[in-house]
Amino acid sequence: MGDQKKLRVAVLYGGRSSEHDVSLQSAACVLAALDRERFEPVPIAIDRDGTWHEQDLRLLDASRSKALPLDANAPRLDLVAHPGAKLGAGRDIDVVLPIVHGPLCEDGSLQGLLELADLPYVGSAVLGSAICMDKDVAKRLARAAGLETVNYVTVRRGGWAAEAQALRRRVRDELGYPVFVKPANLGSSVGISRAHDEAGLDRAVELALGYDDKVLVEQAVDCREIELAVLSAADPAAPPEVSVPGEINAEEAFYTYERKYEQATGARLQIPAPLNPTQVAEAQAIARRAFVALECDGMARIDLFLDRNSGRLLFSEANTIPGFTTISMYPKLWEASGLSYAALLSRLIDHARARHARRTALRRER
């Protein structure tokens, strides 16, 4: 296949969120796995200030580093969000593959920009991205769909400043200690801590409020962490496909950022998870229901808790742009389910282009 027939894929990485470094690792793995017979990667980095730079693919290929380098001195890109917008030195882009995480990347902001530019892109659209980024909203919709969640209390910056004592009482009376405290709109375990008493709660809330204006205080349950990968079917009328379940066994109180991305020990991934057939079927059904209820599209990793005492499976959260490193659960779950990393990327790109074609065909006039 000649280069002129290859699909040009803009691989977006970096971003302004605290998950910037995670994106660099994921993007390095994506660039290495992308089928170069079908696709021509156009790497575009977003630096911590939000500036977009087209990167030199030859240098990135030659680096073969664990984390994709970001050259802030590379040519800047000014994306004008209008139909027919260009990316990458004015060249046509066939599809955008966002490998970015956190606010302004995964929360619908970037997806809205790409919609305005009329560019096909991988992953959930604006609504699904925004819903899943906000853990509070996602849990409310999951409950409305009949899925169980852990008990939690939502704390907002203004409410904490004005009614901290009342919120402390709610946590004590409704949840009890210990509790987990986390920013509502972040992932990769950034800003999460465990509190065992009121003083610890105060410290944990202040830490989480450093990352977000809304914080979740969740009841700590004795549970197993079960994760499933979900992928939209090629037929838009068919239900989404769900991988085998995986399990995270962390030595620490929870699966920290360091255990996920910086250390090779301390957490063990079991794929498939040691569950009986009934539990597997129930976990897959919950993942599929959550994917649909939360307006996900393309891909998502659905995280569940398996309560060791009651045996109940509880919805935890949905990640619309999960990690794509070689040790990340999403690609590993699909590999265990018979879909290779390269084939997974191809499926996602094909889905994005087919979805864009369907939306383009919608009537825009009366």
TAHU-V531969 format. One line per field, one symbol per residue. ss: DSSP state (2 for helix, 1 for strand, 0 for the rest). burial: I if it has 16 or more other C-alpha atoms within 10 Angstrom, else O. A space follows every 50 residues. Layout:
ss: ???
burial: ???
This chain:
ss: 00222011111111000002222222222222200000111111110000 01110022222220000000000001100000000000000000111111 00000000222222220000100002222222202222222222000010 01111122222222222222222220001111100000000011100222 22222222200001111110001111111110000000001100011111 00000022222000001111100000222222222222222220000011 11111110000011111110000000002222222200002222222222 2222222222000000
burial: OOOOOOIIIIIIIIIIIIIIIIIIIIIIIIIOIIIOOIIIIIIIIIIOOO OIIIIOOOOIOOOOOOIIIIOIOOOIIOOOIOOOIIIIOOOIIIIIIIII IIIOIIIIIIIIIIIOIIIIIIIIIIIIIIIIIIIIOIIOIIOOOOIIII OIIIIIIOOIOOOOOOIIOOIOOOIOIIIIIIIIIIIIIIIIIIIOOIOI IOOIIIIIIOIIOIIIIIIIIOIIIIIIIIIIIIOOOOOIOIIIIIIIII OOOIIIIOIIIOOOOOIOIOIIIOOOOOIIOOIIOIIIIIIIIIIIIIII IIIIIIIOOOOIIIIIIIIIIIIIIIOOIIIIIIIOIOIIIIIIIIIIII IIIIIIOOOOOOOOOO
